């Protein structure tokens, strides 16, 4: 079993910052990739940012230059630093970890950007 524990969501004003964390625990073997997705009601879940085991990162166009993904392999943890937040960033953010070709999801954390 693999558990993903997310933290760091909340309410922030436009232009503010939040940092999400996701720690993987349990039967951890070789993690291939870690990432963050987000979803709003009525829409499909979309990739926000990802990082593979070589450190290569990818970002959605809408967050480039504002969000930064990083990972701590020793702690099996992935982070998402979100700056210059906009109302359209409001969503439930989900952590995703790919290990031995199997994807695991966190429970989701709400991010609300509003004045």
Beta strands, then each sheet from edge to edge (+ up, - down):
strand 1: 2-7
strand 2: 10-12
strand 3: 18-26
strand 4: 31-39
strand 5: 46-52
strand 6: 57-59
strand 7: 67-72
strand 8: 77-82
strand 9: 91-99
strand 10: 102-105
strand 11: 109-113
sheet 1: 1+ 3- 8+ 7-
sheet 2: 2+ 11+ 9- 4+ 5- 6+
sheet 3: 2+ 11+ 9- 10+
end
